[in-house]
């Protein structure tokens, strides 16, 4: 089995340095960019993700290794073109995972943690789920060992993707040249993704390449500064509450379910789905907004 370094662990000093630089910038230019309690919460959630990842990634590696024994091909890890294919396959898989994380409540219950901050800065990039791996996010990459990508290569590319996505969590960078904005995910595109404004909801799911959003109809240009956070914010800095609040809400919804249809809706329907109209999905919110604008 090829051995690759844990690049996320090695990148921690760079993460800290860049956050410090942005904090200094915010102190002099844009003080509202950072909130001490919010930043501490993001760091705590990031450390929790790092700890749970040590355990869960070992399990995922074993699962992918088992799938790899049934591979259709063997893609050599020492060939340059293998890494080009790997990058495209991983980024494509990430797009569909990320899109599902916004349209299927089961996955949203983990991913919502990343969107829970009302501040958008480099520290918010560290605000990561503790339950994502445990609840099956890895299934979106499960096809890759079957076609011949070595499991160690897959985990490495996932880490590289997360490295790229760290730096786009910033308001200090506005726009890049048009060609770069057209092909790559940028701070501008990702600010849209973190916006709670109805026009911005469930848009720009890209990891590295924004072309997936352009191809599959989920792209939205940044036309005004987003309102960051959730449509209904959690109003707490407690990392444990943030890590599990959507799962707890789901349990409450399931307890009031009286039909199998309701159970399935609360588990796998879009976030905001309710059998009694007590909460609304993105589609319903947009429909309501359009109806109001016609009056």
N, C-alpha and C positions, 0 to 999 in steps of 0.2 A: 504494500500500500504506500503510495507517495506521501511524504510528510511535508506539510506546509505550515508556516508560522501563524500564530494567532495575531493577525494584523490589527484587530480591534483593540486588543490588550496593549499592543505596542503604540497604538495611536492615541491612547489616553493623554499623555503629556501634551501632544499637539492640540487635542480638544480643549484642555485646560488653558493653554496659552492663548488660543484664539478667543475663547470666552472672556479671558481677562482683557484682551485688546478691545473686544466689543464693549465690555463694561466701562472701560476708560473712555471710549468714544461716547457712550451713552451719557456718562457723567458730565461731559463737556458740551455735547450737542443735543442729545435726545434723552432726557432723564427718565421719561416714562417708558423707555424701552425695557427696563429691568425692574423687577420687584423682588426684594430680598427673599421673602417667604416663598414666592412662586418659584424662584430659581432653586432654592433649597429643596423644594418638593420635586422638581424635575431631576435634580442630581440624585436624590434618594430613590426615585423610580428607576433611574438609569442603573444605579448600583444593584437594585433588586433584580433588574433584567439580566445584568451580568452574572449574578449569582445563580438564578434559575437556569440561565443558558448553559452553565457548566454541566448541569445535570441533564437537561432535556436534549441538548445537542448531541450528547453521547448516545442517547436512545435513538435519536433521528439518524445518526451515523450508522448505527447497527441496522436499523430498518432499511435505509438506502443500500447498505451493503448486501442485505438479503435480496432486495430487488435486483441489484446489480448482477447477481448470480444467474438471473433469467434474462440478461440483456440480449438484444437483437444484434448489436454490433459492439465492437470495442474501439472507442475513440481514444487515441494515444494522448497522454497528458504532456508529452514532450514535443508535440508538433504545434507550430504557431497557429495554424488554422483551427486547431481544436479550441484554442482560447477565444478566437473570434466567434466561433459557433457557440461556445459556452456562454460568452457575454450576451449574445442575442437571445439565447434560450432562457437564461436566467432573467434578463430584463423583461422578456415577454411573459414569463411565469409570474414575476413580481407584479406586473400590471394587472393581470387577472386576479391574483390574490388580493391586491389592494382595492380593486374595483368591487370584488365580492365582500371585502371588509366594510364597505360602505353600503352595500345593498342586501346583505344577509345578516340578520341580527346576531346569530351565533358567533360570527367572526367579528362583528362590530363591538360586541361586549368586551373583547380584548383590545381592539384597535382604538376604541374611544378614548382610552387613556392618553394616547399621543395627541389627541385633539382637545384635551381638557384644560389646557392653559389659555388664559385670555391675553397672554403676551406672546409675541413672536420674535424669538431670538435664538442664538446658537445653543443656549442652555435648554431651550424647549425641545431641541433635537434629541436630547438625552432622555426625554420623558417617554419611556417605552413600557410596553405591557409585561406583566409577569406570567400571563396565562396563555399567550398566543401559541407557543409550541405545544403546550399540554392539550390544547383544544383543537389541534389539527391543521394549523396554517401550513404545515410542511407538505400537505397533500398536493398543493399546487405545483410543487417541484418533483413529485413522485414519478412523473413520466421520464424524467431526465436520466436516472440510472438505468431505466429499462431500454433506452435507445443507445446507451453505451458511455455516458459520462460517469467518470469515477466519482463516488460519493465525496471524497476529500476535495475534489475540484469544485463540486457544487457548493459545499460549505464555504470554501475560500471565496468564490465569486459572490456569494451572498454577503460576505463581509465587505468585499470591495464595493458592492452596491451601497451598503450602509455608510461606508466612508464617504462616498460621493454625496449622499443625501444629507450628510451633516452640514456642509457649508451652505446649502441652499435655504437653511432656516435663518434668514437674516433680512432685516429691513434696511441695512446700510448699503446694499447694492440695488440699484434700480433696474436698468436694462442693459443687456449685452447687444452686440451687433445682430441684425435681423437673421442672418444665416444660423447663428448660434441659438437664438431664441426659437427658431423653427425646428431645429433638430434635437436640442438637449433640454432637459428639465433645468430650470433656472430659479433663482429666488423669486422672480416675478410670478412665474407659473405656480410655484409651490405656495406662495402667499395666498393665491386664489384657492388652492386646495384646503388651506386652513381657515378660510373665511366662513362665517356663519350666515352671511347674507344669502338670501334665497337664490339669487342668480349664480352664486359661487358653490352652492352645495353639491357634493358628489361630482366634482370636476377635477381634472388634471391628476390622474392616479399614477402617473409615470414614476419610475425609479430614476433612471438615467436618461432615457430617450423619450422625449415628449411626442415623438411620431406615433406611438401607440394610441395616445389620446386623439390625435388628429385622424388616425385611420378608423378608430372605432367610435367616434362621435361623442367623446367625453371631454373635449378641449374647450377651455374658456379663457379668453384673454383677460388680463388685469385691466379693468377700466376705471376703477377707483380703489382707494385703500380699503382692504377688507376689515370687517369687524371680526376679530379673532376669538376663537373659543367654540362653544356649542350653541345650538339654538336655545337650549336650557342649560345654563352652566351649573357646575356642581357646588360652587361656593364653599370650598374647603381646601386647606393646604395639607390635609392629612394624607400621606401617600398610600396608606393601607386602604382608606375609604375610596380613594380615587382608583386604585388597582382593581377593586371589586364592586364598585357601586352599580355598574350596569348588570352584572350577574345577579346581584341582589334584587334589582328592579325586575329582572326577568323571572326570578323565582316568585315574586309577588304577583306578576301577571299570570304566571302558570297556575297559581293557586286559585285565581278567580275564573279560570277557564272551565267551561262546562261541556265543551265539545272537542273532538279530536282536531277539527278544523282550526279551532282557536289555539290549541296547543302548538300545532305546526306553524301557525301564523306568528306566534310569539317567539318561537325558536328560530324559524328559518325565513320568515317574512322580512321585508325591509325594516330598518330601524324606524320607530314611530308608528308601526302598524298596531291597530287596536280593533277589537271586535265591536266596541261600543262608541268609537269616535272620540274617545277621551284624549288621544294623541294622534298626530298626523305624520305621514311619510313625506319625503321630499317631493314626490309627485303630487301629493294632495296640497302641500303648501304652495307649490308653483301654480297649480290649477286655481287655487283660491286667490292668489295674487293677480293672475291674469283676468279672473272674473271681476275682481274689484277694479282693475284698471279700465275695464270696458264700461263701467257704470258712469 
